[in-house]
Amino acid sequence: MRHPVIRLAVVALATLPAGLAAQEVRDCAECPELVELPDGTLIGKYPVTRGEYAVFATETGHSGNGCSLRRGARRGWSETSDWTNPGYPQEDDHPVVCVSWNDAVAYTDWLTERTGHFYRLPTLEESARAAAAGTTTEFWWGDDYGAICDYANTADTTFKTGFPEDERRLHDCDDGYVNTAPVTAFPANGWGLHDAVGNVWNWTNSCLRGDCSNAIFRGGGWDTPVRKYFRPDEYFGDRIVLRNDVIGIRVLREPGSGN
């Protein structure tokens, strides 16, 4: 098992030259679509979808039961839930959830073997840098927090219709989704990444406070009402065995790897 890499240094932000679109790459028909960042790193244009993950699960027989599900303002463990049954309806273009860090690493290892390129999870710094897309504002779209429903799937008035008993202070806007949304539903940031924040949190390859039995995830998700978690550099973390109905995967491909 590959343990998360501990990298907690702050990295500088780069920007694409004006008018230059990010290059997009896909190594196989079932592989995640990638965008090239200014330093040559390739990162998922979207979180890994159910449809993409299903190919891996079918070919390898990889499985895992049990998932933490949102139940009002609290969470509860379901032994019968998994990525195929996360407690709410999904289509193949929705981000896969109920996957642990271990599941995510197994998926990137499969991509590496399948394509000949080295895939892994991004570190916290790599993920945050890609989410910020060269901006210096509080959020990748600017400083207007009230506009969040235009840019991210979050805990809002639509979420409330599915969880009326949730008494947390939710976002006072409407993004149109109770749970996950299609990965194309919200605009891309300046470097071409969709769901740079919102929809699902994404596992990273960084340890939580130096403890590699716990890994960091970042980005906020469809049930997240807290402002700070939609900033590119904010994060949370938990056990690498945790499966959760609002945590997914975004992959990174090392520049220059493979044939």
MISE-134996 format. One record per atom (N, C-alpha, C): residue number from 1; atom name; x, y, z. Coordinates in steps of 0.05 Angstrom, whole numbers. Example, Ala and Ser with C-alpha at 12.3 -4.5 7.8 and 13.67 -1.06 7.14 Angstrom:
<sites>
resi; name; east; north; up
1; N; 264; -114; 156 .
1; CA; 246; -90; 156 .
1; C; 264; -66; 156 .
2; N; 257; -45; 142 .
2; CA; 273; -21; 143 .
2; C; 258; 1; 157 .
</sites>
This chain:
<sites>
resi; name; east; north; up
1; N; 17; -24; 0 .
1; CA; 0; 0; 0 .
1; C; 17; 25; 0 .
2; N; 12; 43; -18 .
2; CA; 27; 68; -20 .
2; C; 15; 88; 0 .
3; N; 32; 97; 19 .
3; CA; 22; 117; 39 .
3; C; 22; 144; 26 .
4; N; 4; 162; 36 .
4; CA; 3; 189; 26 .
4; C; 30; 203; 31 .
5; N; 37; 220; 12 .
5; CA; 61; 236; 14 .
5; C; 56; 260; 31 .
6; N; 74; 266; 50 .
6; CA; 71; 289; 67 .
6; C; 85; 313; 54 .
7; N; 68; 332; 45 .
7; CA; 78; 356; 33 .
7; C; 61; 379; 43 .
8; N; 71; 395; 60 .
8; CA; 55; 416; 72 .
8; C; 65; 444; 66 .
9; N; 85; 446; 48 .
9; CA; 95; 472; 41 .
9; C; 76; 487; 22 .
10; N; 76; 513; 24 .
10; CA; 60; 530; 7 .
10; C; 74; 532; -20 .
11; N; 59; 528; -42 .
11; CA; 71; 530; -69 .
11; C; 62; 556; -83 .
12; N; 79; 566; -101 .
12; CA; 72; 590; -115 .
12; C; 51; 583; -137 .
13; N; 34; 603; -144 .
13; CA; 15; 599; -165 .
13; C; 25; 610; -191 .
14; N; 19; 594; -212 .
14; CA; 27; 603; -239 .
14; C; 1; 608; -255 .
15; N; 4; 622; -277 .
15; CA; -20; 627; -294 .
15; C; -14; 619; -322 .
16; N; -35; 612; -337 .
16; CA; -32; 607; -366 .
16; C; -29; 633; -380 .
17; N; -13; 633; -402 .
17; CA; -10; 657; -418 .
17; C; -38; 666; -428 .
18; N; -42; 691; -431 .
18; CA; -68; 702; -440 .
18; C; -76; 689; -466 .
19; N; -101; 680; -468 .
19; CA; -112; 669; -492 .
19; C; -105; 640; -498 .
20; N; -89; 628; -481 .
20; CA; -81; 600; -485 .
20; C; -98; 581; -469 .
21; N; -112; 564; -483 .
21; CA; -129; 544; -470 .
21; C; -113; 521; -460 .
22; N; -122; 508; -439 .
22; CA; -108; 485; -428 .
22; C; -110; 462; -447 .
23; N; -88; 447; -451 .
23; CA; -89; 423; -468 .
23; C; -104; 401; -454 .
24; N; -120; 386; -468 .
24; CA; -136; 364; -457 .
24; C; -126; 338; -468 .
25; N; -124; 318; -450 .
25; CA; -113; 292; -457 .
25; C; -130; 270; -445 .
26; N; -134; 248; -460 .
26; CA; -147; 225; -449 .
26; C; -131; 201; -459 .
27; N; -121; 184; -441 .
27; CA; -103; 162; -448 .
27; C; -117; 137; -457 .
28; N; -142; 135; -452 .
28; CA; -158; 112; -462 .
28; C; -187; 121; -461 .
29; N; -204; 106; -475 .
29; CA; -232; 114; -477 .
29; C; -246; 115; -450 .
30; N; -238; 98; -432 .
30; CA; -250; 97; -405 .
30; C; -235; 113; -384 .
31; N; -213; 125; -392 .
31; CA; -196; 140; -373 .
31; C; -208; 168; -368 .
32; N; -202; 179; -345 .
32; CA; -211; 207; -340 .
32; C; -198; 227; -360 .
33; N; -213; 246; -368 .
33; CA; -202; 268; -384 .
33; C; -184; 285; -367 .
34; N; -161; 293; -378 .
34; CA; -142; 309; -363 .
34; C; -138; 336; -376 .
35; N; -130; 356; -360 .
35; CA; -121; 381; -370 .
35; C; -93; 386; -361 .
36; N; -77; 399; -379 .
36; CA; -49; 405; -373 .
36; C; -47; 432; -359 .
37; N; -33; 432; -336 .
37; CA; -29; 457; -321 .
37; C; -4; 471; -331 .
38; N; 1; 495; -323 .
38; CA; 24; 510; -333 .
38; C; 51; 497; -329 .
39; N; 53; 480; -308 .
39; CA; 79; 467; -303 .
39; C; 81; 440; -317 .
40; N; 62; 433; -334 .
40; CA; 62; 408; -348 .
40; C; 48; 385; -334 .
41; N; 40; 389; -309 .
41; CA; 25; 369; -295 .
41; C; -2; 365; -308 .
42; N; -12; 340; -309 .
42; CA; -38; 334; -320 .
42; C; -56; 325; -297 .
43; N; -79; 338; -295 .
43; CA; -98; 332; -273 .
43; C; -126; 329; -284 .
44; N; -142; 314; -270 .
44; CA; -169; 308; -279 .
44; C; -185; 334; -285 .
45; N; -197; 335; -309 .
45; CA; -215; 357; -315 .
45; C; -239; 357; -298 .
46; N; -248; 333; -290 .
46; CA; -271; 329; -273 .
46; C; -263; 310; -250 .
47; N; -279; 308; -229 .
47; CA; -276; 285; -211 .
47; C; -282; 260; -227 .
48; N; -270; 238; -218 .
48; CA; -275; 212; -231 .
48; C; -305; 206; -229 .
49; N; -317; 198; -251 .
49; CA; -346; 193; -252 .
49; C; -352; 164; -245 .
50; N; -377; 159; -239 .
50; CA; -387; 132; -234 .
50; C; -381; 114; -258 .
51; N; -386; 124; -282 .
51; CA; -381; 108; -306 .
51; C; -352; 100; -309 .
52; N; -334; 119; -304 .
52; CA; -305; 113; -306 .
52; C; -297; 93; -284 .
53; N; -306; 97; -260 .
53; CA; -299; 79; -238 .
53; C; -311; 51; -243 .
54; N; -334; 49; -255 .
54; CA; -347; 24; -260 .
54; C; -330; 6; -278 .
55; N; -315; 17; -297 .
55; CA; -298; 1; -314 .
55; C; -276; -12; -297 .
56; N; -264; 4; -280 .
56; CA; -243; -7; -262 .
56; C; -254; -29; -244 .
57; N; -277; -24; -232 .
57; CA; -289; -43; -213 .
57; C; -296; -69; -227 .
58; N; -306; -67; -252 .
58; CA; -314; -91; -267 .
58; C; -289; -107; -275 .
59; N; -268; -93; -285 .
59; CA; -245; -107; -294 .
59; C; -228; -120; -272 .
60; N; -228; -107; -249 .
60; CA; -211; -117; -227 .
60; C; -226; -132; -205 .
61; N; -252; -130; -205 .
61; CA; -268; -142; -183 .
61; C; -265; -127; -157 .
62; N; -254; -103; -158 .
62; CA; -251; -87; -133 .
62; C; -278; -79; -122 .
63; N; -282; -82; -97 .
63; CA; -307; -75; -84 .
63; C; -302; -67; -55 .
64; N; -322; -57; -43 .
64; CA; -320; -49; -15 .
64; C; -347; -40; -4 .
65; N; -357; -53; 16 .
65; CA; -383; -46; 27 .
65; C; -380; -28; 51 .
66; N; -401; -12; 56 .
66; CA; -402; 6; 79 .
66; C; -396; 34; 71 .
67; N; -412; 53; 80 .
67; CA; -408; 81; 72 .
67; C; -422; 98; 93 .
68; N; -410; 121; 99 .
68; CA; -422; 141; 117 .
68; C; -441; 158; 101 .
69; N; -466; 159; 109 .
69; CA; -487; 173; 94 .
69; C; -497; 197; 109 .
70; N; -504; 218; 94 .
70; CA; -516; 242; 106 .
70; C; -544; 235; 115 .
71; N; -550; 241; 141 .
71; CA; -577; 237; 152 .
71; C; -584; 262; 168 .
72; N; -596; 280; 154 .
72; CA; -602; 306; 167 .
72; C; -576; 321; 173 .
73; N; -574; 332; 197 .
73; CA; -550; 347; 205 .
73; C; -527; 328; 214 .
74; N; -532; 302; 214 .
74; CA; -512; 283; 224 .
74; C; -507; 263; 203 .
75; N; -488; 245; 209 .
75; CA; -481; 223; 191 .
75; C; -486; 196; 205 .
76; N; -491; 176; 189 .
76; CA; -495; 149; 200 .
76; C; -482; 129; 181 .
77; N; -472; 107; 193 .
77; CA; -459; 87; 177 .
77; C; -479; 66; 166 .
78; N; -476; 60; 141 .
78; CA; -493; 40; 128 .
78; C; -475; 17; 118 .
79; N; -479; -6; 128 .
79; CA; -464; -30; 120 .
79; C; -470; -39; 92 .
80; N; -494; -32; 82 .
80; CA; -503; -42; 56 .
80; C; -498; -22; 33 .
81; N; -489; 2; 39 .
81; CA; -484; 21; 19 .
81; C; -456; 19; 8 .
82; N; -452; 26; -18 .
82; CA; -426; 27; -30 .
82; C; -428; 46; -54 .
83; N; -408; 47; -71 .
83; CA; -407; 67; -93 .
83; C; -430; 62; -112 .
84; N; -440; 38; -114 .
84; CA; -463; 33; -132 .
84; C; -490; 41; -119 .
85; N; -490; 45; -93 .
85; CA; -514; 51; -78 .
85; C; -508; 69; -55 .
86; N; -503; 95; -61 .
86; CA; -494; 114; -41 .
86; C; -516; 127; -25 .
87; N; -541; 117; -27 .
87; CA; -563; 127; -12 .
87; C; -579; 148; -26 .
88; N; -572; 154; -51 .
88; CA; -587; 172; -68 .
88; C; -582; 165; -97 .
89; N; -599; 173; -116 .
89; CA; -596; 166; -144 .
89; C; -573; 181; -157 .
90; N; -559; 167; -174 .
90; CA; -537; 178; -190 .
90; C; -538; 167; -218 .
91; N; -527; 182; -237 .
91; CA; -522; 173; -264 .
91; C; -492; 169; -269 .
92; N; -485; 158; -292 .
92; CA; -457; 152; -297 .
92; C; -440; 178; -299 .
93; N; -452; 201; -304 .
93; CA; -437; 226; -306 .
93; C; -435; 241; -280 .
94; N; -444; 228; -258 .
94; CA; -441; 240; -232 .
94; C; -414; 230; -220 .
95; N; -402; 245; -201 .
95; CA; -377; 236; -189 .
95; C; -381; 212; -172 .
96; N; -363; 193; -174 .
96; CA; -365; 169; -157 .
96; C; -360; 178; -128 .
97; N; -375; 166; -109 .
97; CA; -372; 171; -80 .
97; C; -371; 144; -66 .
98; N; -370; 145; -40 .
98; CA; -367; 121; -24 .
98; C; -343; 105; -32 .
99; N; -321; 119; -37 .
99; CA; -295; 107; -43 .
99; C; -275; 117; -22 .
100; N; -260; 99; -11 .
100; CA; -239; 106; 9 .
100; C; -214; 115; -5 .
101; N; -195; 125; 11 .
101; CA; -169; 132; 0 .
101; C; -156; 107; -12 .
102; N; -159; 85; 2 .
102; CA; -148; 60; -9 .
102; C; -160; 52; -35 .
103; N; -187; 56; -38 .
103; CA; -200; 51; -63 .
103; C; -189; 70; -85 .
104; N; -186; 95; -78 .
104; CA; -176; 115; -97 .
104; C; -148; 108; -107 .
105; N; -131; 99; -89 .
105; CA; -103; 91; -97 .
105; C; -104; 66; -114 .
106; N; -122; 47; -108 .
106; CA; -125; 24; -125 .
106; C; -133; 32; -153 .
107; N; -150; 52; -155 .
107; CA; -159; 61; -181 .
107; C; -136; 74; -197 .
108; N; -120; 91; -183 .
108; CA; -98; 104; -198 .
108; C; -77; 83; -205 .
109; N; -73; 63; -189 .
109; CA; -54; 41; -196 .
109; C; -64; 27; -221 .
110; N; -90; 22; -223 .
110; CA; -101; 9; -246 .
110; C; -97; 26; -271 .
111; N; -101; 53; -269 .
111; CA; -97; 70; -291 .
111; C; -68; 69; -300 .
112; N; -49; 68; -281 .
112; CA; -21; 67; -287 .
112; C; -15; 42; -303 .
113; N; -25; 19; -294 .
113; CA; -20; -6; -308 .
113; C; -33; -6; -335 .
114; N; -56; 5; -337 .
114; CA; -72; 4; -362 .
114; C; -59; 22; -384 .
115; N; -49; 45; -376 .
115; CA; -40; 65; -395 .
115; C; -10; 67; -399 .
116; N; 6; 57; -379 .
116; CA; 35; 61; -380 .
116; C; 44; 88; -371 .
117; N; 26; 105; -362 .
117; CA; 33; 130; -350 .
117; C; 28; 129; -320 .
118; N; 44; 144; -304 .
118; CA; 42; 143; -275 .
118; C; 20; 161; -265 .
119; N; -1; 149; -256 .
119; CA; -24; 163; -244 .
119; C; -22; 160; -213 .
120; N; -31; 181; -200 .
120; CA; -33; 181; -171 .
120; C; -53; 202; -163 .
121; N; -58; 204; -137 .
121; CA; -74; 226; -126 .
121; C; -57; 251; -124 .
122; N; -68; 274; -129 .
122; CA; -52; 298; -125 .
122; C; -47; 303; -95 .
123; N; -25; 316; -88 .
123; CA; -21; 325; -61 .
123; C; -41; 348; -55 .
124; N; -43; 355; -30 .
124; CA; -60; 378; -22 .
124; C; -51; 403; -38 .
125; N; -26; 408; -39 .
125; CA; -16; 433; -52 .
125; C; -22; 432; -82 .
126; N; -18; 409; -95 .
126; CA; -25; 407; -123 .
126; C; -54; 411; -128 .
127; N; -71; 399; -112 .
127; CA; -100; 401; -115 .
127; C; -109; 430; -110 .
128; N; -99; 443; -89 .
128; CA; -106; 470; -83 .
128; C; -97; 489; -105 .
129; N; -73; 485; -115 .
129; CA; -62; 502; -136 .
129; C; -79; 500; -161 .
130; N; -87; 476; -168 .
130; CA; -104; 472; -192 .
130; C; -131; 485; -188 .
131; N; -142; 483; -164 .
131; CA; -168; 495; -158 .
131; C; -168; 525; -159 .
132; N; -146; 537; -150 .
132; CA; -144; 566; -150 .
132; C; -140; 577; -179 .
133; N; -127; 562; -195 .
133; CA; -123; 569; -224 .
133; C; -110; 596; -227 .
134; N; -90; 602; -210 .
134; CA; -75; 626; -213 .
134; C; -88; 651; -201 .
135; N; -111; 648; -188 .
135; CA; -125; 671; -176 .
135; C; -114; 677; -149 .
136; N; -118; 701; -140 .
136; CA; -111; 709; -112 .
136; C; -135; 718; -97 .
137; N; -159; 713; -107 .
137; CA; -184; 720; -94 .
137; C; -191; 697; -74 .
138; N; -211; 702; -57 .
138; CA; -218; 683; -37 .
138; C; -228; 656; -49 .
139; N; -243; 658; -70 .
139; CA; -253; 635; -85 .
139; C; -244; 636; -113 .
140; N; -244; 614; -128 .
140; CA; -232; 615; -155 .
140; C; -248; 634; -173 .
141; N; -274; 638; -167 .
141; CA; -290; 656; -184 .
141; C; -289; 685; -175 .
142; N; -277; 691; -152 .
142; CA; -275; 718; -142 .
142; C; -279; 719; -112 .
143; N; -288; 742; -102 .
143; CA; -292; 745; -74 .
143; C; -322; 745; -66 .
144; N; -340; 741; -85 .
144; CA; -368; 743; -79 .
144; C; -378; 715; -70 .
145; N; -380; 712; -44 .
145; CA; -389; 686; -33 .
145; C; -418; 682; -39 .
146; N; -434; 703; -42 .
146; CA; -462; 700; -48 .
146; C; -468; 688; -75 .
147; N; -448; 687; -92 .
147; CA; -451; 675; -119 .
147; C; -445; 645; -120 .
148; N; -441; 633; -97 .
148; CA; -431; 605; -96 .
148; C; -448; 586; -112 .
149; N; -474; 589; -111 .
149; CA; -492; 570; -125 .
149; C; -489; 571; -156 .
150; N; -477; 592; -166 .
150; CA; -472; 594; -195 .
150; C; -447; 578; -203 .
151; N; -430; 571; -183 .
151; CA; -405; 559; -189 .
151; C; -400; 532; -175 .
152; N; -416; 525; -156 .
152; CA; -411; 500; -141 .
152; C; -436; 488; -130 .
153; N; -436; 462; -129 .
153; CA; -458; 446; -116 .
153; C; -452; 445; -87 .
154; N; -471; 456; -71 .
154; CA; -466; 460; -43 .
154; C; -492; 456; -27 .
155; N; -490; 459; -1 .
155; CA; -514; 456; 17 .
155; C; -530; 481; 16 .
156; N; -552; 481; 1 .
156; CA; -567; 505; -5 .
156; C; -597; 500; -1 .
157; N; -614; 516; -14 .
157; CA; -642; 513; -10 .
157; C; -653; 487; -23 .
158; N; -641; 478; -45 .
158; CA; -649; 453; -57 .
158; C; -641; 430; -39 .
159; N; -617; 431; -29 .
159; CA; -608; 411; -9 .
159; C; -627; 408; 14 .
160; N; -637; 431; 23 .
160; CA; -656; 432; 46 .
160; C; -681; 416; 40 .
161; N; -690; 415; 14 .
161; CA; -714; 400; 8 .
161; C; -711; 370; 12 .
162; N; -686; 361; 10 .
162; CA; -681; 333; 15 .
162; C; -674; 326; 43 .
163; N; -667; 347; 59 .
163; CA; -659; 344; 87 .
163; C; -672; 366; 103 .
164; N; -699; 366; 105 .
164; CA; -713; 387; 119 .
164; C; -707; 388; 149 .
165; N; -697; 366; 160 .
165; CA; -691; 366; 189 .
165; C; -663; 378; 195 .
166; N; -648; 384; 174 .
166; CA; -621; 395; 178 .
166; C; -623; 424; 187 .
167; N; -615; 430; 212 .
167; CA; -618; 457; 223 .
167; C; -592; 473; 221 .
168; N; -573; 464; 206 .
168; CA; -549; 480; 202 .
168; C; -556; 504; 185 .
169; N; -539; 525; 186 .
169; CA; -543; 549; 170 .
169; C; -533; 543; 142 .
170; N; -551; 541; 123 .
170; CA; -544; 533; 96 .
170; C; -541; 557; 78 .
171; N; -530; 553; 54 .
171; CA; -527; 575; 35 .
171; C; -555; 584; 25 .
172; N; -559; 610; 25 .
172; CA; -585; 621; 17 .
172; C; -586; 626; -13 .
173; N; -583; 605; -28 .
173; CA; -585; 606; -57 .
173; C; -593; 579; -67 .
174; N; -597; 575; -93 .
174; CA; -607; 550; -104 .
174; C; -590; 541; -127 .
175; N; -576; 518; -123 .
175; CA; -559; 507; -144 .
175; C; -573; 485; -160 .
176; N; -597; 477; -151 .
176; CA; -614; 459; -166 .
176; C; -609; 429; -160 .
177; N; -592; 423; -141 .
177; CA; -586; 394; -135 .
177; C; -588; 389; -105 .
178; N; -601; 367; -98 .
178; CA; -602; 358; -70 .
178; C; -576; 344; -63 .
179; N; -568; 325; -80 .
179; CA; -543; 310; -76 .
179; C; -522; 316; -97 .
180; N; -509; 296; -108 .
180; CA; -489; 302; -129 .
180; C; -502; 312; -155 .
181; N; -486; 326; -170 .
181; CA; -494; 336; -196 .
181; C; -476; 324; -218 .
182; N; -485; 324; -243 .
182; CA; -466; 316; -264 .
182; C; -441; 333; -263 .
183; N; -418; 321; -270 .
183; CA; -393; 336; -267 .
183; C; -390; 359; -286 .
184; N; -408; 361; -306 .
184; CA; -408; 383; -325 .
184; C; -428; 405; -317 .
185; N; -441; 402; -295 .
185; CA; -463; 420; -288 .
185; C; -455; 449; -281 .
186; N; -430; 452; -271 .
186; CA; -421; 478; -262 .
186; C; -397; 487; -279 .
187; N; -392; 513; -280 .
187; CA; -371; 523; -298 .
187; C; -343; 513; -289 .
188; N; -325; 512; -309 .
188; CA; -297; 506; -303 .
188; C; -283; 531; -293 .
189; N; -262; 527; -277 .
189; CA; -246; 549; -269 .
189; C; -227; 558; -291 .
190; N; -209; 576; -286 .
190; CA; -192; 588; -307 .
190; C; -173; 568; -319 .
191; N; -168; 546; -306 .
191; CA; -150; 526; -318 .
191; C; -166; 502; -329 .
192; N; -192; 504; -331 .
192; CA; -208; 484; -344 .
192; C; -218; 461; -326 .
193; N; -216; 464; -299 .
193; CA; -225; 443; -281 .
193; C; -254; 449; -273 .
194; N; -271; 429; -276 .
194; CA; -299; 430; -266 .
194; C; -299; 419; -237 .
195; N; -317; 429; -221 .
195; CA; -319; 421; -193 .
195; C; -293; 424; -178 .
196; N; -279; 447; -184 .
196; CA; -255; 453; -170 .
196; C; -260; 455; -140 .
197; N; -285; 464; -133 .
197; CA; -296; 462; -107 .
197; C; -325; 454; -110 .
198; N; -336; 442; -90 .
198; CA; -364; 434; -91 .
198; C; -369; 408; -105 .
199; N; -393; 398; -103 .
199; CA; -402; 372; -112 .
199; C; -392; 350; -94 .
200; N; -365; 344; -96 .
200; CA; -353; 325; -77 .
200; C; -326; 335; -68 .
201; N; -319; 328; -44 .
201; CA; -291; 330; -35 .
201; C; -275; 310; -51 .
202; N; -249; 315; -53 .
202; CA; -231; 296; -66 .
202; C; -207; 288; -49 .
203; N; -202; 262; -47 .
203; CA; -179; 253; -33 .
203; C; -153; 264; -45 .
204; N; -134; 269; -28 .
204; CA; -107; 277; -37 .
204; C; -86; 256; -28 .
205; N; -62; 260; -37 .
205; CA; -40; 242; -30 .
205; C; -23; 255; -7 .
206; N; -36; 270; 10 .
206; CA; -22; 282; 33 .
206; C; -34; 271; 59 .
207; N; -16; 267; 78 .
207; CA; -24; 257; 104 .
207; C; -36; 279; 121 .
208; N; -53; 272; 140 .
208; CA; -65; 291; 158 .
208; C; -48; 294; 183 .
209; N; -36; 318; 185 .
209; CA; -20; 324; 208 .
209; C; 2; 303; 213 .
210; N; 14; 293; 191 .
210; CA; 36; 275; 193 .
210; C; 28; 246; 199 .
211; N; 3; 240; 202 .
211; CA; -7; 213; 208 .
211; C; -17; 201; 182 .
212; N; -2; 182; 171 .
212; CA; -10; 171; 145 .
212; C; -31; 149; 146 .
213; N; -42; 144; 170 .
213; CA; -66; 127; 171 .
213; C; -91; 145; 166 .
214; N; -86; 171; 163 .
214; CA; -107; 190; 156 .
214; C; -97; 207; 133 .
215; N; -115; 213; 114 .
215; CA; -107; 229; 91 .
215; C; -125; 253; 88 .
216; N; -115; 273; 74 .
216; CA; -129; 298; 70 .
216; C; -148; 296; 46 .
217; N; -171; 308; 48 .
217; CA; -188; 313; 25 .
217; C; -196; 343; 25 .
218; N; -202; 353; 2 .
218; CA; -208; 382; 0 .
218; C; -229; 387; -21 .
219; N; -241; 411; -20 .
219; CA; -259; 420; -41 .
219; C; -288; 425; -32 .
220; N; -296; 415; -9 .
220; CA; -324; 418; -1 .
220; C; -342; 401; -19 .
221; N; -367; 399; -11 .
221; CA; -385; 381; -26 .
221; C; -414; 390; -25 .
222; N; -431; 372; -36 .
222; CA; -460; 379; -38 .
222; C; -473; 383; -11 .
223; N; -462; 373; 11 .
223; CA; -474; 376; 37 .
223; C; -459; 395; 55 .
224; N; -441; 411; 43 .
224; CA; -423; 428; 59 .
224; C; -433; 457; 60 .
225; N; -440; 468; 84 .
225; CA; -450; 495; 86 .
225; C; -429; 515; 95 .
226; N; -405; 507; 100 .
226; CA; -385; 524; 113 .
226; C; -368; 538; 92 .
227; N; -368; 565; 94 .
227; CA; -354; 582; 74 .
227; C; -325; 574; 69 .
228; N; -310; 570; 90 .
228; CA; -281; 567; 87 .
228; C; -274; 543; 69 .
229; N; -290; 522; 69 .
229; CA; -283; 498; 55 .
229; C; -285; 501; 25 .
230; N; -295; 524; 15 .
230; CA; -296; 529; -14 .
230; C; -273; 546; -23 .
231; N; -255; 553; -4 .
231; CA; -230; 566; -12 .
231; C; -211; 544; -22 .
232; N; -195; 550; -42 .
232; CA; -178; 529; -54 .
232; C; -160; 515; -35 .
233; N; -149; 529; -15 .
233; CA; -128; 517; 2 .
233; C; -139; 505; 28 .
234; N; -165; 506; 32 .
234; CA; -176; 494; 57 .
234; C; -180; 464; 53 .
235; N; -180; 449; 75 .
235; CA; -182; 420; 73 .
235; C; -193; 408; 99 .
236; N; -199; 383; 97 .
236; CA; -207; 366; 120 .
236; C; -192; 340; 117 .
237; N; -197; 320; 134 .
237; CA; -184; 295; 131 .
237; C; -196; 274; 149 .
238; N; -190; 249; 143 .
238; CA; -201; 227; 159 .
238; C; -185; 201; 153 .
239; N; -194; 179; 164 .
239; CA; -180; 153; 160 .
239; C; -180; 145; 130 .
240; N; -158; 133; 122 .
240; CA; -156; 125; 94 .
240; C; -175; 102; 87 .
241; N; -188; 90; 107 .
241; CA; -208; 69; 101 .
241; C; -236; 79; 100 .
242; N; -240; 105; 106 .
242; CA; -267; 117; 106 .
242; C; -279; 118; 79 .
243; N; -304; 110; 77 .
243; CA; -321; 114; 53 .
243; C; -343; 133; 62 .
244; N; -349; 153; 45 .
244; CA; -367; 174; 52 .
244; C; -382; 183; 27 .
245; N; -408; 189; 30 .
245; CA; -424; 195; 6 .
245; C; -420; 223; -6 .
246; N; -399; 237; 4 .
246; CA; -393; 263; -7 .
246; C; -363; 266; -13 .
247; N; -348; 244; -13 .
247; CA; -320; 244; -19 .
247; C; -315; 227; -44 .
248; N; -300; 239; -63 .
248; CA; -294; 225; -88 .
248; C; -264; 227; -95 .
249; N; -258; 226; -121 .
249; CA; -231; 224; -130 .
249; C; -226; 244; -153 .
250; N; -203; 256; -153 .
250; CA; -192; 270; -176 .
250; C; -163; 260; -180 .
251; N; -156; 253; -204 .
251; CA; -130; 240; -209 .
251; C; -110; 260; -220 .
252; N; -84; 253; -217 .
252; CA; -63; 268; -229 .
252; C; -45; 249; -244 .
253; N; -35; 258; -267 .
253; CA; -15; 242; -283 .
253; C; 11; 257; -283 .
254; N; 32; 243; -275 .
254; CA; 58; 256; -274 .
254; C; 67; 266; -301 .
255; N; 78; 290; -304 .
255; CA; 87; 299; -330 .
255; C; 110; 282; -341 .
256; N; 108; 276; -367 .
256; CA; 130; 260; -379 .
256; C; 130; 231; -372 .
257; N; 111; 221; -358 .
257; CA; 111; 192; -350 .
257; C; 101; 175; -374 .
258; N; 110; 151; -374 .
258; CA; 101; 132; -394 .
258; C; 117; 134; -420 .
259; N; 106; 121; -440 .
259; CA; 120; 119; -466 .
259; C; 113; 144; -483 .
</sites>
